[in-house]
Each structure stands twice: as C-alpha cells, then as structure tokens.
C-alpha cells in the first residue's frame, strides 16, 4: 500500500494538470468539390471537418458577391468567375480561430 500511494498521488496530479489545460480553437475547412473544379452556377459545399474545439461557425464569402452564413457546413453558388476569399471564424468557449482560403471560380 505504501508503494502505491506515491503512484496514486502522481496520477491525481497529472489528471488535474491535464484537465486545467486550455484547449485552443482551430479553424480549418475544405470544399467537398475539388478546389480546381469550382465553377460558376455550380453549388459548392464547404465543411469545417478539420476544425478543432469549435462550438459555432461563421462563414464569410468575399470577392464580387459578399455574403455570410452560419453552420458546420455551408453550400454556396458563385455567379461570377475570378478569385473569391472564403473565411471561416470558429469559437469554442472563450477562444476564437479563423482562416481564409482563396479559390478561383472558373466558367
């Protein structure tokens, strides 16, 4: 019993330390369509499947057609060609993560 007490105390300290660690929120997303095949008038679904510790998702689509959307996954149709910035902001508890990817919309 005396030998197991230090080990037990060590385990308790490690578990307390791990539970007090603040988890960071990480924003990450990808289109379900091949990014080299994003075309005008064809819906594209973007998914935040690689984001970590996120509770809410806010999307911003820039370029010629500014718009916003909410949710883990969103579908967007682009009506003009050229580069468009897709931004994702995620929140998790008190932390925020953000990322911007640029896609070329083809005819």
URTA-V651232 format. One record per backbone hydrogen bond with DSSP energy under -0.5 kcal/mol. CO is the residue of the C=O (numbers start at 1). NH is the residue of the N-H. Records with the same first field share a line. If there is no record, write none. Layout:
BEGIN
CO=NH  NH
END
This chain:
BEGIN
1=5
2=6
3=7
4=8
5=9
6=10
7=11
8=12
9=13
10=14
11=15
12=16
13=17
14=18
15=19
16=20
18=21
21=23
26=52
30=47
34=37
35=38
37=39
38=106
39=42
41=43
44=46  76
45=32
46=74
47=30
48=51
52=26
56=91
57=71
58=89
59=69
60=62  87
61=67
62=65
67=61
69=59
72=48
74=46
76=44
78=41
82=105
84=103
85=62  87
86=101
87=60
88=99
89=58
90=97
91=55  56
92=94  95
95=92
97=90
99=88
101=86
103=84  105
104=106
105=82
106=40
END
